[in-house]
Amino acid sequence: NFMQLVFSGEHSGRLFKYDPAKMETTVLVRNLAFPNGVSLSKDKSFVVFSECTIG
């Protein structure tokens, strides 16, 4: 349930990077509370994401 996940305060979210040339996935950040809204900068030098918590 979506709302249960939002209000649970669980910190099991992760941000991944995928390298299509190597077909490898790497975890960049762990223990996030409901991460979403990922955006990569125009020059690809940084990534921005939001993390939703309730407390």
Secondary structure, DSSP 4 states (H G I P E B T S, - for coil): -HHHHHHH----EEEEEEETTTTEEEEEEEEESSEEEEEE-TTSS-EEEEE----
